[in-house]
């Protein structure tokens, strides 16, 4: 199954971001972007790709330990950026970013120890993808608006192991489906 570890923002944070995205869609160039839907809004900590079913129990156990060693921390959706000249437009994060990076590092290390091939380690950039494009797109108007956005702060209290299913129908605009297969509480009480 196709898996990743993530922080899932609460409903209130998603609603605030949805209002901002609605404004982003009104700006020049927005029609050249494929906008992600609310179910796809998450802060990926570590992407595992296709993981053999036999590895999932050990991965889950190791992620549970990583969550146990990580205290809850404050986070908010704030600002934004792009990857690849508009190929990915994303909202950023504000709060205890060091705790978020540690949780990402622990999520990657848990997978490596469980035998998941993680490739080369990359420095974690906290982001929540709101739109993509196959071609380079000028997203400066969207970035200017995102720069002024700050959502409400919440306390991250869990790490989620998420299964993603890519679209298979071929219907334009179909979105991937996401399912949290485990929600692992942070901290010693988890």
C-alpha positions as CSV (number, residue, x, y, z in Angstrom):
1,X,0.0,0.0,0.0
2,X,1.1,3.6,-0.7
3,X,1.8,5.2,2.7
4,X,3.2,8.4,4.3
5,X,3.4,9.9,7.8
6,X,1.7,13.2,8.3
7,X,0.4,15.9,10.6
8,X,-3.3,16.4,9.9
9,X,-4.6,19.9,10.6
10,X,-7.9,20.2,12.6
11,X,-11.1,21.1,10.9
12,X,-10.9,24.8,11.9
13,X,-7.5,25.2,10.3
14,X,-8.7,23.5,7.2
15,X,-11.7,25.8,7.0
16,X,-9.5,28.9,7.3
17,X,-7.2,27.6,4.6
18,X,-10.2,26.8,2.4
19,X,-11.3,30.4,2.6
20,X,-7.8,31.6,1.6
21,X,-7.6,29.1,-1.3
22,X,-11.0,30.3,-2.6
23,X,-9.4,33.8,-2.9
24,X,-6.2,32.3,-4.5
25,X,-8.4,30.7,-7.2
26,X,-9.7,34.1,-8.3
27,X,-6.2,35.4,-9.1
28,X,-4.5,35.5,-12.6
29,X,-3.0,32.1,-13.6
30,X,-5.2,30.1,-11.2
31,X,-6.9,28.3,-14.1
32,X,-3.5,26.8,-15.0
33,X,-3.2,25.0,-11.7
34,X,-4.8,21.7,-10.5
35,X,-6.1,22.6,-7.0
36,X,-5.9,19.9,-4.3
37,X,-9.0,19.3,-2.2
38,X,-9.4,19.5,1.5
39,X,-8.9,15.8,2.1
40,X,-5.4,16.2,0.7
41,X,-4.3,19.0,3.0
42,X,-1.7,17.7,5.4
43,X,1.9,18.3,6.4
44,X,3.7,15.2,5.1
45,X,6.5,14.2,7.5
46,X,7.9,11.3,5.5
47,X,6.7,9.7,2.2
48,X,7.1,5.9,2.1
49,X,5.7,5.1,-1.3
50,X,4.6,1.5,-1.8
51,X,5.1,-0.5,1.4
52,X,4.7,-4.3,1.5
53,X,1.8,-5.3,3.7
54,X,4.2,-7.5,5.8
55,X,6.3,-4.4,6.7
56,X,3.3,-2.3,7.9
57,X,3.1,-3.7,11.4
58,X,6.7,-3.0,12.2
59,X,6.5,0.4,10.6
60,X,3.4,1.2,12.7
61,X,5.2,0.0,15.9
62,X,8.3,2.1,15.1
63,X,6.1,5.2,14.3
64,X,4.3,4.7,17.6
65,X,7.7,4.8,19.4
66,X,8.6,8.0,17.5
67,X,5.3,9.6,18.5
68,X,5.8,8.6,22.1
69,X,9.2,10.4,22.1
70,X,7.7,13.6,20.7
71,X,5.8,16.1,22.8
72,X,2.8,17.9,21.5
73,X,3.6,21.3,20.0
74,X,1.9,24.4,18.6
75,X,1.5,24.8,14.8
76,X,-0.4,27.1,12.4
77,X,-0.8,27.3,8.7
78,X,1.1,30.5,7.6
79,X,2.5,32.0,4.4
80,X,3.5,29.8,1.5
81,X,5.9,29.0,-1.3
82,X,6.5,27.1,-4.5
83,X,8.5,24.2,-5.8
84,X,9.7,24.0,-9.4
85,X,8.6,27.5,-10.7
86,X,4.9,27.0,-9.9
87,X,4.7,23.2,-10.3
88,X,3.7,23.0,-6.7
89,X,2.1,25.9,-4.7
90,X,2.0,25.3,-1.0
91,X,1.0,26.8,2.3
92,X,3.7,26.9,5.0
93,X,3.8,26.5,8.8
94,X,4.4,28.6,11.8
95,X,4.9,27.5,15.4
96,X,7.4,25.0,16.8
97,X,9.0,24.1,13.5
98,X,11.9,22.5,15.2
99,X,9.6,20.0,16.8
100,X,7.9,19.4,13.5
101,X,11.3,18.8,11.8
102,X,12.3,16.3,14.6
103,X,9.0,14.5,14.1
104,X,9.7,14.3,10.4
105,X,13.2,13.0,11.1
106,X,11.9,10.4,13.5
107,X,9.2,9.3,11.0
108,X,11.9,8.8,8.3
109,X,14.2,6.9,10.8
110,X,11.3,4.7,11.8
111,X,10.7,3.7,8.2
112,X,14.4,3.0,7.6
113,X,14.6,0.8,10.7
114,X,11.5,-1.1,9.5
115,X,13.2,-1.7,6.1
116,X,11.5,0.9,4.0
117,X,13.8,2.2,1.3
118,X,13.8,6.0,1.9
119,X,16.5,7.0,-0.7
120,X,18.7,10.0,0.2
121,X,17.8,12.1,3.2
122,X,16.6,15.6,2.4
123,X,16.1,18.5,4.7
124,X,12.5,18.8,5.7
125,X,10.5,21.7,4.4
126,X,7.2,22.0,6.2
127,X,4.5,22.5,3.6
128,X,0.9,21.7,2.7
129,X,0.3,21.5,-1.1
130,X,-2.7,23.4,-2.3
131,X,-2.1,23.3,-6.1
132,X,0.1,21.6,-8.7
133,X,0.9,22.0,-12.4
134,X,2.7,19.9,-15.0
135,X,4.2,23.1,-16.5
136,X,5.9,26.1,-14.9
137,X,3.3,28.7,-13.9
138,X,3.7,32.2,-12.6
139,X,2.3,32.0,-9.1
140,X,3.5,35.4,-7.9
141,X,-0.1,36.7,-7.3
142,X,-0.9,33.6,-5.2
143,X,2.4,33.9,-3.3
144,X,1.7,37.6,-2.6
145,X,-1.7,36.7,-1.1
146,X,-0.4,33.7,0.8
147,X,2.4,35.8,2.4
148,X,-0.3,37.7,4.3
149,X,-2.1,34.5,5.5
150,X,-1.8,33.2,9.1
151,X,-4.3,30.7,10.4
152,X,-5.2,29.9,14.0
153,X,-2.7,28.0,16.1
154,X,-3.5,24.5,17.3
155,X,-1.7,21.9,19.3
156,X,-0.3,18.9,17.2
157,X,-1.2,15.9,19.4
158,X,-0.7,13.0,17.0
159,X,1.2,11.6,14.1
160,X,-0.9,9.9,11.4
161,X,0.1,7.0,9.1
162,X,-1.9,7.7,6.0
163,X,-2.7,5.5,3.0
164,X,-3.1,7.3,-0.3
165,X,-4.9,5.8,-3.3
166,X,-4.2,7.5,-6.6
167,X,-7.0,8.2,-9.1
168,X,-7.6,5.4,-11.5
169,X,-10.8,6.4,-13.4
170,X,-9.1,8.8,-15.8
171,X,-11.8,11.4,-15.0
172,X,-10.3,14.9,-15.2
173,X,-10.1,16.5,-11.8
174,X,-10.3,13.3,-9.8
175,X,-8.4,13.6,-6.6
176,X,-6.4,11.0,-4.7
177,X,-8.1,9.4,-1.7
178,X,-6.6,9.5,1.8
179,X,-7.3,7.3,4.8
180,X,-5.6,7.5,8.2
181,X,-4.7,3.9,9.0
182,X,-3.2,4.8,12.3
183,X,-3.4,7.9,14.6
184,X,-0.5,7.8,17.1
185,X,-0.7,10.1,20.1
186,X,2.4,12.3,20.8
187,X,4.1,12.3,24.2
188,X,4.6,10.0,27.1
189,X,0.9,9.5,27.6
190,X,0.6,8.1,24.0
